Structure formats: C-alpha cells, structure tokens
C-alpha cells in the first residue's frame, strides 16, 4: 500500500502528476494555485512584450492604408 503523502510539510509538496478528474474547484479556490503557477513560469513579461509588438504591428498596418 502506498504511503499517503497529502499532508506533508508545504515546503516539500510538489506536483508529481496531472490526471483528469471529475472534481471541480469552485469559487476562488484555485486562484492562488493558478496565480503562483503563472508567477513561477514568468509568462507575464512575455505576454506584455507580445502585446506591445502586436500594437506596433497594428499601427504599422494602419499607417500604410
């Protein structure tokens, strides 16, 4: 029988697998986890740069027409 590790110290917890489930997070229960993930992968600066680039492309196209 596998050891139940759900209640380990928070510093030691890591995601080891992602599996489909019928369970759903309700309300704002998953926002903290999602926010931590977004900050961890550092995607926000990439999104900001992409938005600036897209805006510049739109302006460039509008100037040529």
C-alpha positions in Angstrom: 0.0 0.0 0.0 1.4 3.4 -1.0 2.2 6.0 1.7 -0.3 8.8 1.9 1.7 12.0 1.4 -1.1 14.5 1.1 -0.3 16.1 4.4 3.4 16.6 4.1 5.0 19.9 5.1 4.1 22.5 2.4 7.8 23.1 1.6 8.1 19.5 0.5 5.0 19.3 -1.7 5.5 19.2 -5.4 3.2 18.2 -8.2 4.2 14.8 -9.4 1.4 14.1 -11.9 -1.5 15.7 -13.6 -4.5 13.5 -14.2 -8.1 14.1 -15.4 -10.8 14.2 -12.8 -14.5 14.9 -12.5 -13.9 17.1 -9.4 -14.1 20.9 -9.9 -12.7 23.8 -7.9 -15.4 26.2 -7.0 -15.4 29.9 -6.3 -11.8 31.2 -5.9 -10.3 28.0 -4.5 -7.9 27.5 -7.4 -6.9 31.1 -8.0 -4.0 31.1 -5.5 -2.5 28.0 -7.1 -3.0 29.4 -10.6 -1.5 32.7 -9.7 1.5 31.0 -8.1 2.0 28.9 -11.3 1.7 32.0 -13.6 4.3 33.9 -11.5 6.6 30.8 -11.4 6.7 30.3 -15.1 7.3 34.0 -15.6 5.0 34.3 -18.6 3.6 37.8 -17.8 6.6 39.7 -19.1 6.3 37.6 -22.3 2.7 38.5 -22.7 3.4 42.2 -22.1 6.1 42.1 -24.8 3.8 40.3 -27.2 1.1 42.9 -26.7 3.5 45.7 -27.4 4.6 44.0 -30.5 1.0 43.4 -31.7 0.1 47.0 -31.0 3.1 48.2 -33.1 2.1 45.8 -35.9 -1.5 47.2 -35.9 -0.2 50.8 -36.0 2.2 50.0 -38.8 -0.6 48.4 -40.9 -3.0 51.3 -40.3 -0.3 53.8 -41.4 0.2 52.0 -44.8 -3.5 52.0 -45.7 
